[in-house]
Amino acid sequence: MFDCMIIGGGPAGLTAALYAARGGLSTVVLERGMPGGQMGTTHLVENYPGFEEGVEGPDLAMRMMAQAEHFGAQVRYSDVTALRLEGKTKTATLLDESVVQARCAILALGASPRKLGIEGEERLRGAGVSYCATCDGAFFRDKNVAVIGGGDTAVGDALYLARFAAHVHIVHRRDAFRASHILVERMRENKKITVNTPYVPVDIQGTEVVTGVTLRQAQGEETQLLACDGIFIAVGNDPQTALVKEQVALDARGYIITDAAMQTSLEGVFAAGDACQTSLRQIVTAAADGAKAAASAVEWLMVR
Ligand code: NAP
């Protein structure tokens, strides 16, 4: 039995672990993959304070984990298949059917890449369709790739891929980009990147591997084929809250509702990071949420 169980090992979960462990709680982080969550698949993080030249996402993830472990937090690698959050003891069931129990829980469940839902996307996943430029970009050295989306992830991915791909096409459904001004400027200045707006992808072409993507003008019916070897889809994220949807209050889009101290609708259950209803989803805000959630957990356990 732990004092505190943290589900998710992204910046929110790892920072919560650091604060919980330093707050004297026996703490376990349950993480199904590599630590870091989406941060772990970000090539360069330029807006996390303290790194004037930026830091690679996986590097920052390993540092956050090492810091939490240094203060006594344990990290256990497994998929959590079920969570029982009501009552005095919070229980997580792991893939091998073993259980982890704790007196309180911090949900740092993160978010996962949104799908376009078009023909070819699922069929050619891993055969040219990818949701992670950092993971798969190297397969496309000297090849032509398309990136779909207009946010920080899409523009950051386009810049990253332009380092080794022959050419990068970014496809966005509006002329204005949601991504930070500095990234958009860099993208527009990069001769290896062609900006295709306003277009929406209609289907992904290819039998064995991706050969292109059909684009339709956002306001019209006209379509054209954009030939490419790889397609990186970066059209936002959805909260990974399926495990807890019957147990804590969620908003209409599935994000966890918390108060300012990161307390959810259920006693002894706190939440942090991208899975929460919030106005900004960045590494720094996820880390701040994690700190607040753990501080609340420490305080909550003190009077029990
Ligand atoms: P995002 O900001 O939600 O952007 C998603 C993009 O995909 C938008 O441009 C959106 O178009 C487009 N889109 C959504 N659904 C689409 C569809 N069905 N078809 C075509 N296009 C579609 O997602 P994100 O870029 O992954 O970023 C998520 C969060 O992480 C943001 O808060 C972002 O700032 C943060 N982030 C930060 C950094 C960094 O600062 N280093 C890096 C990566 C991510 P519209 O613009 O028309 O809605």
py3Dmol code that shows the C-alpha trace and the ligand (Angstrom):
import py3Dmol

protein = """\
ATOM      1  CA  MET A   1       0.000   0.000   0.000  1.00  0.00           C
ATOM      2  CA  PHE A   2       1.474   3.326  -1.119  1.00  0.00           C
ATOM      3  CA  ASP A   3       0.473   6.747   0.133  1.00  0.00           C
ATOM      4  CA  CYS A   4       0.196   8.076  -3.386  1.00  0.00           C
ATOM      5  CA  MET A   5      -0.308   6.411  -6.738  1.00  0.00           C
ATOM      6  CA  ILE A   6       0.266   8.489  -9.866  1.00  0.00           C
ATOM      7  CA  ILE A   7      -1.133   7.212 -13.130  1.00  0.00           C
ATOM      8  CA  GLY A   8       0.921   8.534 -16.029  1.00  0.00           C
ATOM      9  CA  GLY A   9       4.598   9.398 -16.306  1.00  0.00           C
ATOM     10  CA  GLY A  10       4.563  12.569 -18.408  1.00  0.00           C
ATOM     11  CA  PRO A  11       5.686  15.952 -17.055  1.00  0.00           C
ATOM     12  CA  ALA A  12       2.560  16.202 -14.877  1.00  0.00           C
ATOM     13  CA  GLY A  13       3.003  12.739 -13.348  1.00  0.00           C
ATOM     14  CA  LEU A  14       6.767  12.972 -12.882  1.00  0.00           C
ATOM     15  CA  THR A  15       6.543  16.407 -11.262  1.00  0.00           C
ATOM     16  CA  ALA A  16       3.732  15.164  -9.021  1.00  0.00           C
ATOM     17  CA  ALA A  17       6.007  12.247  -8.064  1.00  0.00           C
ATOM     18  CA  LEU A  18       8.852  14.627  -7.211  1.00  0.00           C
ATOM     19  CA  TYR A  19       6.627  16.764  -4.978  1.00  0.00           C
ATOM     20  CA  ALA A  20       4.826  13.811  -3.389  1.00  0.00           C
ATOM     21  CA  ALA A  21       8.095  12.009  -2.603  1.00  0.00           C
ATOM     22  CA  ARG A  22       9.712  15.160  -1.241  1.00  0.00           C
ATOM     23  CA  GLY A  23       6.528  15.696   0.761  1.00  0.00           C
ATOM     24  CA  GLY A  24       7.197  12.413   2.542  1.00  0.00           C
ATOM     25  CA  LEU A  25       4.673  10.208   0.717  1.00  0.00           C
ATOM     26  CA  SER A  26       5.553   6.719  -0.429  1.00  0.00           C
ATOM     27  CA  THR A  27       4.913   7.221  -4.123  1.00  0.00           C
ATOM     28  CA  VAL A  28       4.545   5.047  -7.203  1.00  0.00           C
ATOM     29  CA  VAL A  29       4.195   6.185 -10.806  1.00  0.00           C
ATOM     30  CA  LEU A  30       2.466   3.807 -13.205  1.00  0.00           C
ATOM     31  CA  GLU A  31       3.611   4.361 -16.779  1.00  0.00           C
ATOM     32  CA  ARG A  32       2.753   2.145 -19.740  1.00  0.00           C
ATOM     33  CA  GLY A  33       5.469   3.235 -22.136  1.00  0.00           C
ATOM     34  CA  MET A  34       8.541   5.392 -22.143  1.00  0.00           C
ATOM     35  CA  PRO A  35       8.517   8.080 -19.449  1.00  0.00           C
ATOM     36  CA  GLY A  36       7.721  11.568 -20.652  1.00  0.00           C
ATOM     37  CA  GLY A  37       4.400  11.093 -22.409  1.00  0.00           C
ATOM     38  CA  GLN A  38       4.122  13.460 -25.366  1.00  0.00           C
ATOM     39  CA  MET A  39       7.174  15.354 -24.096  1.00  0.00           C
ATOM     40  CA  GLY A  40       9.141  12.146 -24.708  1.00  0.00           C
ATOM     41  CA  THR A  41       8.279  12.322 -28.406  1.00  0.00           C
ATOM     42  CA  THR A  42       9.112  16.022 -28.827  1.00  0.00           C
ATOM     43  CA  HIS A  43      12.444  16.588 -30.557  1.00  0.00           C
ATOM     44  CA  LEU A  44      13.275  20.019 -29.206  1.00  0.00           C
ATOM     45  CA  VAL A  45      11.633  21.847 -26.317  1.00  0.00           C
ATOM     46  CA  GLU A  46      12.501  25.532 -26.461  1.00  0.00           C
ATOM     47  CA  ASN A  47      10.010  26.942 -24.000  1.00  0.00           C
ATOM     48  CA  TYR A  48      10.707  25.035 -20.814  1.00  0.00           C
ATOM     49  CA  PRO A  49      12.517  27.493 -18.523  1.00  0.00           C
ATOM     50  CA  GLY A  50      16.157  26.901 -17.738  1.00  0.00           C
ATOM     51  CA  PHE A  51      17.388  25.664 -21.119  1.00  0.00           C
ATOM     52  CA  GLU A  52      18.391  28.655 -23.215  1.00  0.00           C
ATOM     53  CA  GLU A  53      19.264  26.519 -26.225  1.00  0.00           C
ATOM     54  CA  GLY A  54      16.334  24.152 -25.764  1.00  0.00           C
ATOM     55  CA  VAL A  55      16.370  20.573 -24.547  1.00  0.00           C
ATOM     56  CA  GLU A  56      15.436  17.336 -26.275  1.00  0.00           C
ATOM     57  CA  GLY A  57      12.103  15.997 -24.998  1.00  0.00           C
ATOM     58  CA  PRO A  58      13.372  12.485 -24.145  1.00  0.00           C
ATOM     59  CA  ASP A  59      16.332  14.028 -22.289  1.00  0.00           C
ATOM     60  CA  LEU A  60      14.054  16.259 -20.217  1.00  0.00           C
ATOM     61  CA  ALA A  61      11.832  13.243 -19.511  1.00  0.00           C
ATOM     62  CA  MET A  62      14.752  11.161 -18.223  1.00  0.00           C
ATOM     63  CA  ARG A  63      15.919  14.036 -16.041  1.00  0.00           C
ATOM     64  CA  MET A  64      12.466  14.504 -14.544  1.00  0.00           C
ATOM     65  CA  MET A  65      12.218  10.795 -13.831  1.00  0.00           C
ATOM     66  CA  ALA A  66      15.704  10.612 -12.299  1.00  0.00           C
ATOM     67  CA  GLN A  67      14.881  13.591 -10.070  1.00  0.00           C
ATOM     68  CA  ALA A  68      11.643  11.978  -8.823  1.00  0.00           C
ATOM     69  CA  GLU A  69      13.446   8.658  -8.225  1.00  0.00           C
ATOM     70  CA  HIS A  70      16.255  10.463  -6.434  1.00  0.00           C
ATOM     71  CA  PHE A  71      13.730  11.492  -3.785  1.00  0.00           C
ATOM     72  CA  GLY A  72      12.313   7.991  -3.474  1.00  0.00           C
ATOM     73  CA  ALA A  73       9.475   7.731  -5.985  1.00  0.00           C
ATOM     74  CA  GLN A  74       9.182   4.367  -7.728  1.00  0.00           C
ATOM     75  CA  VAL A  75       8.296   4.003 -11.393  1.00  0.00           C
ATOM     76  CA  ARG A  76       6.485   0.849 -12.456  1.00  0.00           C
ATOM     77  CA  TYR A  77       6.092   0.110 -16.161  1.00  0.00           C
ATOM     78  CA  SER A  78       2.760  -1.373 -17.070  1.00  0.00           C
ATOM     79  CA  ASP A  79      -0.505  -0.593 -18.728  1.00  0.00           C
ATOM     80  CA  VAL A  80      -3.220   0.103 -16.186  1.00  0.00           C
ATOM     81  CA  THR A  81      -6.260  -1.902 -17.279  1.00  0.00           C
ATOM     82  CA  ALA A  82      -8.657  -0.806 -14.532  1.00  0.00           C
ATOM     83  CA  LEU A  83      -8.865   1.816 -11.820  1.00  0.00           C
ATOM     84  CA  ARG A  84     -11.111   1.759  -8.757  1.00  0.00           C
ATOM     85  CA  LEU A  85     -11.020   5.210  -7.238  1.00  0.00           C
ATOM     86  CA  GLU A  86     -13.970   5.306  -4.872  1.00  0.00           C
ATOM     87  CA  GLY A  87     -13.526   4.621  -1.166  1.00  0.00           C
ATOM     88  CA  LYS A  88     -10.525   4.804   1.136  1.00  0.00           C
ATOM     89  CA  THR A  89      -8.221   2.625  -0.954  1.00  0.00           C
ATOM     90  CA  LYS A  90      -7.532   3.431  -4.570  1.00  0.00           C
ATOM     91  CA  THR A  91      -6.714   0.360  -6.676  1.00  0.00           C
ATOM     92  CA  ALA A  92      -5.056   0.035 -10.072  1.00  0.00           C
ATOM     93  CA  THR A  93      -5.094  -3.283 -11.915  1.00  0.00           C
ATOM     94  CA  LEU A  94      -2.103  -3.828 -14.169  1.00  0.00           C
ATOM     95  CA  LEU A  95      -1.830  -5.785 -17.411  1.00  0.00           C
ATOM     96  CA  ASP A  96      -0.526  -8.895 -15.619  1.00  0.00           C
ATOM     97  CA  GLU A  97      -3.586  -8.696 -13.272  1.00  0.00           C
ATOM     98  CA  SER A  98      -1.477  -7.622 -10.291  1.00  0.00           C
ATOM     99  CA  VAL A  99      -2.834  -4.694  -8.299  1.00  0.00           C
ATOM    100  CA  VAL A 100      -1.300  -1.531  -6.882  1.00  0.00           C
ATOM    101  CA  GLN A 101      -3.039   0.187  -3.998  1.00  0.00           C
ATOM    102  CA  ALA A 102      -2.676   3.626  -2.485  1.00  0.00           C
ATOM    103  CA  ARG A 103      -4.415   6.009  -0.116  1.00  0.00           C
ATOM    104  CA  CYS A 104      -4.763   8.654  -2.784  1.00  0.00           C
ATOM    105  CA  ALA A 105      -4.398   8.905  -6.541  1.00  0.00           C
ATOM    106  CA  ILE A 106      -3.171  11.529  -8.972  1.00  0.00           C
ATOM    107  CA  LEU A 107      -4.494  11.141 -12.507  1.00  0.00           C
ATOM    108  CA  ALA A 108      -1.857  12.349 -14.954  1.00  0.00           C
ATOM    109  CA  LEU A 109      -3.330  10.478 -17.894  1.00  0.00           C
ATOM    110  CA  GLY A 110      -2.279  12.817 -20.679  1.00  0.00           C
ATOM    111  CA  ALA A 111      -3.674  12.924 -24.166  1.00  0.00           C
ATOM    112  CA  SER A 112      -3.179  10.882 -27.319  1.00  0.00           C
ATOM    113  CA  PRO A 113      -2.946  11.945 -30.975  1.00  0.00           C
ATOM    114  CA  ARG A 114      -6.292  12.619 -32.646  1.00  0.00           C
ATOM    115  CA  LYS A 115      -7.094  10.646 -35.808  1.00  0.00           C
ATOM    116  CA  LEU A 116      -8.265  12.218 -39.060  1.00  0.00           C
ATOM    117  CA  GLY A 117     -10.648   9.327 -39.693  1.00  0.00           C
ATOM    118  CA  ILE A 118      -9.989   9.199 -43.451  1.00  0.00           C
ATOM    119  CA  GLU A 119      -9.542   6.228 -45.802  1.00  0.00           C
ATOM    120  CA  GLY A 120      -6.015   4.825 -45.721  1.00  0.00           C
ATOM    121  CA  GLU A 121      -5.116   6.285 -42.319  1.00  0.00           C
ATOM    122  CA  GLU A 122      -5.558   3.101 -40.303  1.00  0.00           C
ATOM    123  CA  ARG A 123      -4.686   0.731 -43.162  1.00  0.00           C
ATOM    124  CA  LEU A 124      -1.309   2.408 -43.826  1.00  0.00           C
ATOM    125  CA  ARG A 125      -0.403   3.162 -40.212  1.00  0.00           C
ATOM    126  CA  GLY A 126       3.231   2.123 -39.829  1.00  0.00           C
ATOM    127  CA  ALA A 127       3.531   1.903 -43.634  1.00  0.00           C
ATOM    128  CA  GLY A 128       4.034   5.627 -44.092  1.00  0.00           C
ATOM    129  CA  VAL A 129       1.364   7.015 -41.776  1.00  0.00           C
ATOM    130  CA  SER A 130       2.783   8.220 -38.459  1.00  0.00           C
ATOM    131  CA  TYR A 131       1.729  10.304 -35.473  1.00  0.00           C
ATOM    132  CA  CYS A 132       5.268  10.851 -34.203  1.00  0.00           C
ATOM    133  CA  ALA A 133       7.911  12.647 -36.248  1.00  0.00           C
ATOM    134  CA  THR A 134      10.572  12.123 -33.582  1.00  0.00           C
ATOM    135  CA  CYS A 135       9.968   8.370 -33.558  1.00  0.00           C
ATOM    136  CA  ASP A 136       9.625   7.751 -37.301  1.00  0.00           C
ATOM    137  CA  GLY A 137      11.220  10.740 -39.045  1.00  0.00           C
ATOM    138  CA  ALA A 138      14.539   8.964 -39.650  1.00  0.00           C
ATOM    139  CA  PHE A 139      12.812   6.443 -41.953  1.00  0.00           C
ATOM    140  CA  PHE A 140      12.159   9.278 -44.392  1.00  0.00           C
ATOM    141  CA  ARG A 141      15.666  10.507 -45.045  1.00  0.00           C
ATOM    142  CA  ASP A 142      15.794  12.010 -48.582  1.00  0.00           C
ATOM    143  CA  LYS A 143      12.099  11.237 -49.101  1.00  0.00           C
ATOM    144  CA  ASN A 144       9.100  13.501 -49.515  1.00  0.00           C
ATOM    145  CA  VAL A 145       6.752  13.819 -46.591  1.00  0.00           C
ATOM    146  CA  ALA A 146       3.540  15.634 -45.730  1.00  0.00           C
ATOM    147  CA  VAL A 147       2.608  16.967 -42.312  1.00  0.00           C
ATOM    148  CA  ILE A 148      -1.064  17.561 -41.573  1.00  0.00           C
ATOM    149  CA  GLY A 149      -2.061  20.241 -39.047  1.00  0.00           C
ATOM    150  CA  GLY A 150      -1.432  23.859 -38.106  1.00  0.00           C
ATOM    151  CA  GLY A 151      -0.497  23.772 -34.409  1.00  0.00           C
ATOM    152  CA  ASP A 152       2.860  23.742 -32.629  1.00  0.00           C
ATOM    153  CA  THR A 153       3.227  19.996 -33.129  1.00  0.00           C
ATOM    154  CA  ALA A 154       2.657  20.115 -36.896  1.00  0.00           C
ATOM    155  CA  VAL A 155       4.920  23.116 -37.510  1.00  0.00           C
ATOM    156  CA  GLY A 156       7.589  21.776 -35.124  1.00  0.00           C
ATOM    157  CA  ASP A 157       7.411  18.413 -36.911  1.00  0.00           C
ATOM    158  CA  ALA A 158       7.741  20.069 -40.327  1.00  0.00           C
ATOM    159  CA  LEU A 159      10.873  21.922 -39.184  1.00  0.00           C
ATOM    160  CA  TYR A 160      12.320  18.766 -37.680  1.00  0.00           C
ATOM    161  CA  LEU A 161      11.606  16.635 -40.754  1.00  0.00           C
ATOM    162  CA  ALA A 162      13.073  19.291 -43.073  1.00  0.00           C
ATOM    163  CA  ARG A 163      16.466  18.533 -41.535  1.00  0.00           C
ATOM    164  CA  PHE A 164      16.692  15.192 -43.352  1.00  0.00           C
ATOM    165  CA  ALA A 165      13.697  14.678 -45.665  1.00  0.00           C
ATOM    166  CA  ALA A 166      14.093  15.686 -49.318  1.00  0.00           C
ATOM    167  CA  HIS A 167      11.060  17.960 -49.037  1.00  0.00           C
ATOM    168  CA  VAL A 168       8.265  18.621 -46.547  1.00  0.00           C
ATOM    169  CA  HIS A 169       4.723  19.699 -47.426  1.00  0.00           C
ATOM    170  CA  ILE A 170       2.662  21.065 -44.596  1.00  0.00           C
ATOM    171  CA  VAL A 171      -1.085  20.881 -45.147  1.00  0.00           C
ATOM    172  CA  HIS A 172      -3.387  23.001 -43.034  1.00  0.00           C
ATOM    173  CA  ARG A 173      -7.119  23.636 -43.326  1.00  0.00           C
ATOM    174  CA  ARG A 174      -6.825  27.414 -42.751  1.00  0.00           C
ATOM    175  CA  ASP A 175      -4.415  30.078 -44.009  1.00  0.00           C
ATOM    176  CA  ALA A 176      -3.623  31.198 -40.443  1.00  0.00           C
ATOM    177  CA  PHE A 177      -1.591  28.876 -38.266  1.00  0.00           C
ATOM    178  CA  ARG A 178      -2.366  28.197 -34.635  1.00  0.00           C
ATOM    179  CA  ALA A 179       1.321  27.488 -33.916  1.00  0.00           C
ATOM    180  CA  SER A 180       3.572  30.030 -32.159  1.00  0.00           C
ATOM    181  CA  HIS A 181       4.644  32.984 -34.273  1.00  0.00           C
ATOM    182  CA  ILE A 182       8.364  32.103 -34.049  1.00  0.00           C
ATOM    183  CA  LEU A 183       7.812  28.573 -35.381  1.00  0.00           C
ATOM    184  CA  VAL A 184       5.581  29.798 -38.228  1.00  0.00           C
ATOM    185  CA  GLU A 185       8.242  32.329 -39.250  1.00  0.00           C
ATOM    186  CA  ARG A 186      10.924  29.651 -39.282  1.00  0.00           C
ATOM    187  CA  MET A 187       8.674  27.367 -41.325  1.00  0.00           C
ATOM    188  CA  ARG A 188       7.941  30.076 -43.914  1.00  0.00           C
ATOM    189  CA  GLU A 189      11.657  30.860 -44.246  1.00  0.00           C
ATOM    190  CA  ASN A 190      12.624  27.204 -44.723  1.00  0.00           C
ATOM    191  CA  LYS A 191      13.173  26.468 -48.419  1.00  0.00           C
ATOM    192  CA  LYS A 192      12.579  22.754 -47.885  1.00  0.00           C
ATOM    193  CA  ILE A 193       9.026  23.342 -46.645  1.00  0.00           C
ATOM    194  CA  THR A 194       6.043  24.084 -48.906  1.00  0.00           C
ATOM    195  CA  VAL A 195       2.947  25.438 -47.186  1.00  0.00           C
ATOM    196  CA  ASN A 196      -0.333  24.113 -48.630  1.00  0.00           C
ATOM    197  CA  THR A 197      -3.375  26.035 -47.326  1.00  0.00           C
ATOM    198  CA  PRO A 198      -6.312  25.941 -47.029  1.00  0.00           C
ATOM    199  CA  TYR A 199      -6.618  22.228 -47.777  1.00  0.00           C
ATOM    200  CA  VAL A 200      -8.127  19.259 -46.016  1.00  0.00           C
ATOM    201  CA  PRO A 201      -6.895  15.713 -46.531  1.00  0.00           C
ATOM    202  CA  VAL A 202      -9.575  13.470 -48.018  1.00  0.00           C
ATOM    203  CA  ASP A 203      -7.843  10.101 -48.241  1.00  0.00           C
ATOM    204  CA  ILE A 204      -4.398   8.548 -48.059  1.00  0.00           C
ATOM    205  CA  GLN A 205      -3.245   6.721 -51.165  1.00  0.00           C
ATOM    206  CA  GLY A 206      -1.151   3.576 -51.459  1.00  0.00           C
ATOM    207  CA  THR A 207      -1.587  -0.183 -51.424  1.00  0.00           C
ATOM    208  CA  GLU A 208       1.415  -1.492 -49.479  1.00  0.00           C
ATOM    209  CA  VAL A 209       2.934   1.844 -48.511  1.00  0.00           C
ATOM    210  CA  VAL A 210       1.890   5.480 -48.674  1.00  0.00           C
ATOM    211  CA  THR A 211       2.211   7.032 -52.116  1.00  0.00           C
ATOM    212  CA  GLY A 212       0.313  10.273 -51.527  1.00  0.00           C
ATOM    213  CA  VAL A 213      -2.570  12.123 -50.003  1.00  0.00           C
ATOM    214  CA  THR A 214      -5.627  13.530 -51.745  1.00  0.00           C
ATOM    215  CA  LEU A 215      -6.300  17.142 -50.766  1.00  0.00           C
ATOM    216  CA  ARG A 216      -9.517  19.085 -51.182  1.00  0.00           C
ATOM    217  CA  GLN A 217      -9.712  22.863 -51.150  1.00  0.00           C
ATOM    218  CA  ALA A 218     -11.223  23.768 -47.793  1.00  0.00           C
ATOM    219  CA  GLN A 219     -13.958  25.899 -49.350  1.00  0.00           C
ATOM    220  CA  GLY A 220     -14.513  23.957 -52.547  1.00  0.00           C
ATOM    221  CA  GLU A 221     -14.854  20.551 -54.153  1.00  0.00           C
ATOM    222  CA  GLU A 222     -11.667  20.558 -56.228  1.00  0.00           C
ATOM    223  CA  THR A 223      -9.205  17.845 -55.275  1.00  0.00           C
ATOM    224  CA  GLN A 224      -5.566  17.192 -56.114  1.00  0.00           C
ATOM    225  CA  LEU A 225      -3.064  14.472 -55.308  1.00  0.00           C
ATOM    226  CA  LEU A 226       0.016  15.369 -53.292  1.00  0.00           C
ATOM    227  CA  ALA A 227       2.592  12.644 -53.909  1.00  0.00           C
ATOM    228  CA  CYS A 228       4.636  11.717 -50.820  1.00  0.00           C
ATOM    229  CA  ASP A 229       6.264   8.760 -49.076  1.00  0.00           C
ATOM    230  CA  GLY A 230       5.204   9.562 -45.541  1.00  0.00           C
ATOM    231  CA  ILE A 231       2.380  11.393 -43.780  1.00  0.00           C
ATOM    232  CA  PHE A 232       2.744  12.791 -40.295  1.00  0.00           C
ATOM    233  CA  ILE A 233      -0.618  13.552 -38.715  1.00  0.00           C
ATOM    234  CA  ALA A 234      -0.537  16.251 -36.018  1.00  0.00           C
ATOM    235  CA  VAL A 235      -4.107  17.488 -35.663  1.00  0.00           C
ATOM    236  CA  GLY A 236      -4.297  17.752 -31.891  1.00  0.00           C
ATOM    237  CA  ASN A 237      -4.945  15.402 -29.037  1.00  0.00           C
ATOM    238  CA  ASP A 238      -7.785  13.830 -27.097  1.00  0.00           C
ATOM    239  CA  PRO A 239      -7.677  13.240 -23.340  1.00  0.00           C
ATOM    240  CA  GLN A 240      -7.005   9.655 -22.281  1.00  0.00           C
ATOM    241  CA  THR A 241      -9.757   9.520 -19.704  1.00  0.00           C
ATOM    242  CA  ALA A 242     -11.693   6.386 -20.736  1.00  0.00           C
ATOM    243  CA  LEU A 243     -10.494   4.550 -17.598  1.00  0.00           C
ATOM    244  CA  VAL A 244     -12.032   7.106 -15.243  1.00  0.00           C
ATOM    245  CA  LYS A 245     -15.053   8.381 -17.139  1.00  0.00           C
ATOM    246  CA  GLU A 246     -17.609   6.718 -14.861  1.00  0.00           C
ATOM    247  CA  GLN A 247     -15.788   7.797 -11.697  1.00  0.00           C
ATOM    248  CA  VAL A 248     -14.731  11.451 -11.849  1.00  0.00           C
ATOM    249  CA  ALA A 249     -16.502  14.415 -13.424  1.00  0.00           C
ATOM    250  CA  LEU A 250     -15.437  15.138 -17.012  1.00  0.00           C
ATOM    251  CA  ASP A 251     -16.424  17.998 -19.285  1.00  0.00           C
ATOM    252  CA  ALA A 252     -18.238  17.478 -22.584  1.00  0.00           C
ATOM    253  CA  ARG A 253     -14.930  16.852 -24.404  1.00  0.00           C
ATOM    254  CA  GLY A 254     -13.763  14.269 -21.887  1.00  0.00           C
ATOM    255  CA  TYR A 255     -11.300  16.446 -19.917  1.00  0.00           C
ATOM    256  CA  ILE A 256     -11.162  15.979 -16.128  1.00  0.00           C
ATOM    257  CA  ILE A 257     -12.745  18.820 -14.165  1.00  0.00           C
ATOM    258  CA  THR A 258     -10.688  19.936 -11.150  1.00  0.00           C
ATOM    259  CA  ASP A 259     -10.708  22.836  -8.748  1.00  0.00           C
ATOM    260  CA  ALA A 260      -7.744  25.236  -8.473  1.00  0.00           C
ATOM    261  CA  ALA A 261      -5.953  22.765  -6.152  1.00  0.00           C
ATOM    262  CA  MET A 262      -6.317  19.981  -8.774  1.00  0.00           C
ATOM    263  CA  GLN A 263      -8.894  18.080  -6.677  1.00  0.00           C
ATOM    264  CA  THR A 264     -11.330  16.097  -8.842  1.00  0.00           C
ATOM    265  CA  SER A 265     -14.967  15.398  -8.005  1.00  0.00           C
ATOM    266  CA  LEU A 266     -13.854  12.339  -6.005  1.00  0.00           C
ATOM    267  CA  GLU A 267     -12.264  12.556  -2.555  1.00  0.00           C
ATOM    268  CA  GLY A 268      -8.586  11.667  -2.501  1.00  0.00           C
ATOM    269  CA  VAL A 269      -8.327  11.787  -6.268  1.00  0.00           C
ATOM    270  CA  PHE A 270      -6.370  14.622  -7.883  1.00  0.00           C
ATOM    271  CA  ALA A 271      -5.530  15.270 -11.515  1.00  0.00           C
ATOM    272  CA  ALA A 272      -2.841  17.091 -13.475  1.00  0.00           C
ATOM    273  CA  GLY A 273      -1.692  17.874 -16.994  1.00  0.00           C
ATOM    274  CA  ASP A 274      -3.163  17.552 -20.457  1.00  0.00           C
ATOM    275  CA  ALA A 275      -6.066  15.329 -19.416  1.00  0.00           C
ATOM    276  CA  CYS A 276      -7.484  18.201 -17.321  1.00  0.00           C
ATOM    277  CA  GLN A 277      -9.783  20.998 -18.383  1.00  0.00           C
ATOM    278  CA  THR A 278      -7.395  23.948 -18.709  1.00  0.00           C
ATOM    279  CA  SER A 279      -6.591  26.934 -20.906  1.00  0.00           C
ATOM    280  CA  LEU A 280      -2.994  26.030 -21.816  1.00  0.00           C
ATOM    281  CA  ARG A 281      -1.379  22.656 -22.413  1.00  0.00           C
ATOM    282  CA  GLN A 282       2.395  22.934 -22.229  1.00  0.00           C
ATOM    283  CA  ILE A 283       5.129  21.027 -20.397  1.00  0.00           C
ATOM    284  CA  VAL A 284       5.475  23.877 -17.942  1.00  0.00           C
ATOM    285  CA  THR A 285       1.743  23.963 -17.151  1.00  0.00           C
ATOM    286  CA  ALA A 286       1.596  20.171 -16.827  1.00  0.00           C
ATOM    287  CA  ALA A 287       4.534  20.289 -14.407  1.00  0.00           C
ATOM    288  CA  ALA A 288       2.857  23.071 -12.422  1.00  0.00           C
ATOM    289  CA  ASP A 289      -0.375  21.071 -12.247  1.00  0.00           C
ATOM    290  CA  GLY A 290       1.595  18.076 -11.004  1.00  0.00           C
ATOM    291  CA  ALA A 291       3.184  20.141  -8.237  1.00  0.00           C
ATOM    292  CA  LYS A 292      -0.205  21.509  -7.147  1.00  0.00           C
ATOM    293  CA  ALA A 293      -1.857  18.077  -7.255  1.00  0.00           C
ATOM    294  CA  ALA A 294       0.886  16.524  -5.125  1.00  0.00           C
ATOM    295  CA  ALA A 295       0.843  19.400  -2.632  1.00  0.00           C
ATOM    296  CA  SER A 296      -2.916  18.916  -2.315  1.00  0.00           C
ATOM    297  CA  ALA A 297      -2.425  15.166  -1.844  1.00  0.00           C
ATOM    298  CA  VAL A 298       0.145  15.752   0.914  1.00  0.00           C
ATOM    299  CA  GLU A 299      -2.220  18.148   2.683  1.00  0.00           C
ATOM    300  CA  TRP A 300      -5.214  15.839   2.245  1.00  0.00           C
ATOM    301  CA  LEU A 301      -3.374  12.836   3.701  1.00  0.00           C
ATOM    302  CA  MET A 302      -2.069  14.872   6.632  1.00  0.00           C
ATOM    303  CA  VAL A 303      -5.525  15.125   8.186  1.00  0.00           C
ATOM    304  CA  ARG A 304      -6.371  11.457   7.644  1.00  0.00           C
TER     305      ARG A 304
END
"""
ligand_1 = """\
48
NAP
P -3.455 21.878 -31.521
O -2.796 23.105 -31.014
O -4.798 21.492 -31.016
O -3.523 22.027 -33.102
C -4.160 21.074 -33.894
C -4.115 21.537 -35.334
O -4.710 20.546 -36.162
C -4.874 22.839 -35.567
O -4.155 23.657 -36.429
C -6.171 22.368 -36.195
O -6.693 23.271 -37.124
C -5.753 21.108 -36.935
N -6.847 20.131 -37.026
C -7.604 19.657 -36.020
N -8.482 18.740 -36.472
C -8.260 18.649 -37.811
C -8.848 17.886 -38.846
N -9.838 17.014 -38.606
N -8.392 18.049 -40.103
C -7.381 18.914 -40.361
N -6.785 19.662 -39.430
C -7.219 19.533 -38.164
O -2.541 20.552 -31.316
P -0.957 20.392 -31.160
O -0.251 21.145 -32.213
O -0.698 18.942 -31.048
O -0.644 21.069 -29.778
C -1.300 20.599 -28.584
C -0.838 21.452 -27.407
O 0.522 21.192 -27.140
C -0.940 22.951 -27.707
O -1.272 23.617 -26.513
C 0.450 23.314 -28.139
O 0.771 24.671 -27.903
C 1.273 22.384 -27.259
N 2.570 22.102 -27.896
C 3.603 22.935 -27.569
C 4.829 22.736 -28.134
C 5.924 23.685 -27.783
O 5.617 24.764 -27.327
N 7.179 23.346 -27.952
C 5.061 21.694 -29.029
C 3.988 20.871 -29.357
C 2.748 21.091 -28.781
P -7.351 24.681 -36.647
O -6.194 25.553 -36.304
O -8.095 25.102 -37.863
O -8.239 24.336 -35.501
"""
view = py3Dmol.view(width=600, height=400)
view.addModel(protein, "pdb")
view.setStyle({"model": 0}, {"cartoon": {"style": "trace"}})
view.addModel(ligand_1, "xyz")
view.setStyle({"model": 1}, {"stick": {}})
view.zoomTo()
view.show()
